[in-house]
Amino acid sequence: MEEKELKMIVAMEELGELIQAISKHIRYGNREESLCEEIADVELCLKWLIENCNLDKDMLNKWRTYKNERIKNYDLKEENNE
């Protein structure tokens, strides 16, 4: 297995750990330290993926902007339904 593939697998595992940390935070209450640790791991993995998978940064920024606006619009819809 190549190093790139191995790091992609590690990124998938870190995403799974973040999912578990979020679930435990919801079920058991304040798990802030665990949540912060897993978010940091995922952020580092995402940075590595962006840099080492030759992703088009302009395309990535386009999608970030689109998704951010979509989330803002969703939040506004939720506020209007209350």
N, C-alpha and C positions, 0 to 999 in steps of 0.2 A: 504494500500500500504506500502510495506517495505521501509526502508530508502535507501537501495541500488537501488531499482527501481526508487524512487523519484530523487535520484542524477543522475541516468542515463537519466531521462527525462530533468532535468536541463541542463545536458551536451548537449542534442539535441537542447534545446532552445538556449544555448550559441553559438552553431555552426550556427544556423539560424541567430542570431544577427551578427555574424562575416560575414556571406554572405551578409547581408544588408549593413554593414559598407564598405565592399569591393565595392559593387555596387555604393553606394553613393560617395565613393572616386573616382571611375572611372567617374561617371556622372557629379559630381559637382566640382571636383578638390580636392585640398589638404584637406583631413580630417584625418590628421595624428594622432591627439590625440584620436579620436574615434576609429580609426583602431588599435592603440596600446592598448587601453582599452579592446577591444573585443578579440584581440590576447591573452592578459594576462588572460582573463577569460577562453578562450579555453585551454590554456596551463595548467591552474590549474585543469580544468575538466579532461583533458587527464591524468595528473599525478594521480588524484584520481582514474580514471578508471583503470589505470595500476596497482595501488596498491591494489585496493579493488575488482577487478574481477579476481584475481589470474591468470593474464596473464603470459605466459611463456616469461620471459625477453630475453632469448636467441632467441626464435622465433621472438620476436618483433625486436630485433637488426638485425636479418637476413633480415627481410622485409625492415627495414630502409636502410640497405646497398644496397639491390637490387633496391629499389625505387630511392635512391640517385644516383646510377650509371645510371639508366634509364633516370633520369632527366638530368644528365650531357651529356649523349649521345644525347638526344633530343636537348639540347642547342648547341652542336657541329653541328648537322645536320642543325639547323637554321642558324648558322653562315656561313656554307658552301653554303647555298642557296642564300645568299645576294650578 
